[in-house]
Amino acid sequence: MRPHIKNPHANNPFKVAMRELPASRRIEVSSAFVAEAVKGLPLRDALDGDDVTGGDGGTAELELTEAGENVYAQGSVTGAITVACSRCVSPVAVRFDEPVRVTYVPAHAMPADDVAPTDEELELAQDDLDVYPHDGETVDLEPLVREQFVLAVPFAPLCREDCLGLCPQCGSDRNHTPCVCEKPIDPRFVALQGLKLPS
């Protein structure tokens, strides 16, 4: 009778033992995971904590297959992230559904940043595959899933296409409060204000 070997990653859905390949994984991504992934992004840090409670999360569905030393993962990552509108700083729910196709290679085969890629590495790049390392025993899906949430944040998200933004002088949200601030005078023309032209 074979002894029962306990899976050391049983409580971590992101870790897949290579001896279990091929494998399918459906990972529920928690709001806490997303919050940690996008921490430090300006359009996230601009929000109060109350604005994002319960607004984040998603699902990763991936199929993993082994070919020699490499592991191929493909599927999709779907989710929602709450960030600040780039004009008025109101919360914006960004939803995404991204296909994923990546290759995990042994850590020792990963190219160093200052070394020219080999022919095999160039071939991987031409196939437009993202490459992640594995340690020979375990494939860690966490960096892949985290990156998908970070990449899903738009450069300049808007709460709506016609967002009026904040008044640069009084700071009021012009979507909700009429602003009577006058446009500031260009400092280059201040000296001309009192100038009287001859009639």
C-alpha positions in Angstrom: 0.0 0.0 0.0 1.4 3.4 -1.0 1.9 5.9 1.8 -0.4 9.0 1.6 1.6 12.1 0.7 0.1 15.3 1.9 -0.1 18.1 -0.6 1.9 21.0 0.9 0.0 23.4 -1.3 -3.5 22.2 -0.4 -4.5 25.5 1.1 -2.9 27.6 -1.6 -4.9 27.5 -4.9 -2.2 29.4 -6.7 0.4 26.6 -6.3 0.2 23.6 -8.6 2.6 20.7 -8.1 4.2 19.6 -11.4 3.5 15.9 -10.5 -0.2 16.7 -10.8 0.0 17.9 -14.4 -2.0 18.1 -16.6 -4.3 20.1 -14.3 -7.2 22.5 -14.3 -7.5 25.4 -11.8 -10.4 27.6 -11.1 -9.3 30.2 -8.6 -11.6 32.7 -6.9 -9.6 35.9 -6.5 -10.5 37.8 -3.3 -10.8 41.5 -2.9 -7.9 41.4 -0.4 -5.7 39.8 -3.1 -6.7 42.6 -5.6 -6.1 45.3 -3.0 -2.6 44.1 -2.4 -1.9 43.7 -6.1 -2.9 47.3 -7.1 -1.6 48.9 -3.9 0.6 51.9 -4.8 -1.1 52.6 -8.2 -1.9 56.4 -8.1 -5.5 55.9 -9.4 -6.1 53.3 -6.6 -4.4 55.2 -3.8 -6.5 58.3 -4.6 -9.6 56.5 -3.2 -10.8 56.2 0.4 -11.1 52.7 1.7 -14.9 53.0 1.9 -15.0 53.5 -1.9 -13.5 50.1 -2.7 -15.1 47.8 0.0 -16.4 44.7 -1.8 -15.8 46.2 -5.2 -12.8 44.0 -6.2 -12.3 40.4 -7.1 -12.6 37.9 -9.9 -11.9 34.4 -11.2 -8.9 32.8 -12.9 -9.7 29.6 -15.0 -6.5 28.0 -16.3 -5.5 24.7 -17.9 -1.9 23.6 -17.3 0.0 21.1 -19.5 3.6 19.9 -19.4 6.0 19.6 -22.3 9.5 18.6 -21.3 10.8 21.2 -18.7 8.2 23.8 -19.7 4.6 24.2 -18.5 2.0 25.9 -20.6 -0.9 27.7 -18.9 -3.9 29.0 -20.9 -7.3 30.2 -20.0 -8.7 33.5 -18.8 -8.8 35.9 -15.9 -11.9 37.9 -15.3 -12.5 40.5 -12.6 -13.4 43.9 -11.4 -11.2 46.6 -9.9 -12.3 49.9 -8.3 -10.1 52.9 -9.2 -10.4 56.7 -9.3 -11.8 58.6 -12.2 -8.8 60.5 -13.8 -10.9 63.7 -13.9 -13.1 63.8 -10.8 -11.5 61.1 -8.6 -14.9 59.3 -8.1 -14.8 55.5 -7.8 -14.9 53.7 -11.2 -15.5 49.9 -11.5 -13.3 48.5 -14.2 -14.4 45.1 -15.4 -12.2 42.9 -17.6 -12.1 39.5 -19.2 -8.6 38.7 -20.5 -7.4 35.6 -22.3 -4.2 34.2 -20.9 -1.5 32.2 -22.6 1.9 31.9 -20.9 4.9 29.6 -20.6 6.6 28.6 -17.3 10.2 27.6 -17.8 12.8 26.4 -15.3 14.2 29.3 -13.2 17.7 28.6 -14.4 16.6 29.0 -18.0 15.1 32.5 -17.5 17.2 35.1 -19.4 19.1 37.7 -17.3 18.2 41.3 -18.0 21.7 42.1 -19.3 22.2 38.9 -21.4 21.2 38.7 -25.1 18.4 36.2 -25.6 19.1 32.8 -27.2 17.4 31.5 -30.4 14.9 29.6 -28.3 14.1 32.6 -26.2 13.6 34.7 -29.4 11.2 32.0 -30.7 9.2 32.4 -27.5 9.1 36.1 -27.9 7.9 35.8 -31.5 5.1 33.5 -30.3 4.0 36.4 -28.1 4.1 34.3 -25.0 4.7 35.7 -21.5 7.3 33.7 -19.7 7.4 33.0 -15.9 9.8 30.8 -13.9 9.1 27.6 -12.1 11.3 25.8 -9.5 11.0 22.3 -11.0 8.5 21.1 -8.5 5.8 23.8 -8.3 4.1 26.2 -10.7 3.1 29.4 -8.9 0.2 31.1 -10.6 0.0 34.0 -8.2 2.4 36.4 -10.1 0.5 35.7 -13.4 -2.9 36.5 -11.8 -1.6 39.5 -10.0 -0.2 41.0 -13.2 -3.5 40.6 -15.0 -5.2 42.8 -12.4 -2.5 45.4 -12.6 -2.6 45.5 -16.4 -6.4 45.8 -16.4 -6.2 49.3 -14.8 -6.6 51.8 -17.6 -4.2 54.7 -18.0 -6.9 57.3 -17.6 -10.2 55.7 -16.5 -13.4 57.9 -16.6 -16.6 57.6 -14.6 -18.3 58.6 -17.8 -17.2 60.0 -21.1 -18.5 63.5 -20.5 -17.1 63.8 -16.9 -16.5 67.5 -16.2 -13.8 66.8 -13.5 -12.8 68.9 -10.5 -12.5 72.7 -10.6 -8.7 73.4 -10.5 -9.3 76.4 -8.2 -11.9 75.4 -5.6 -11.8 71.7 -6.0 -15.5 71.1 -6.4 -16.8 68.3 -8.5 -18.3 70.1 -11.5 -20.5 67.0 -12.2 -22.5 67.8 -9.1 -21.9 71.4 -8.1 -22.0 74.4 -10.5 -18.7 76.2 -10.3 -18.6 80.0 -10.6 -14.8 80.3 -10.4 -13.4 82.6 -13.1 -10.6 81.3 -15.3 -7.3 82.5 -13.9 -5.5 85.1 -15.9 -2.3 83.9 -17.6 0.5 85.3 -15.4 2.3 86.4 -18.6 -0.5 89.0 -19.2 -0.9 90.3 -15.6 1.3 93.3 -16.4 -1.0 94.3 -19.3 -4.1 94.4 -17.1 -3.8 98.1 -16.2 -2.4 99.2 -19.5 -4.5 101.8 -21.3 -4.2 102.0 -25.0 -4.2 105.5 -26.6 -7.4 106.3 -28.4 
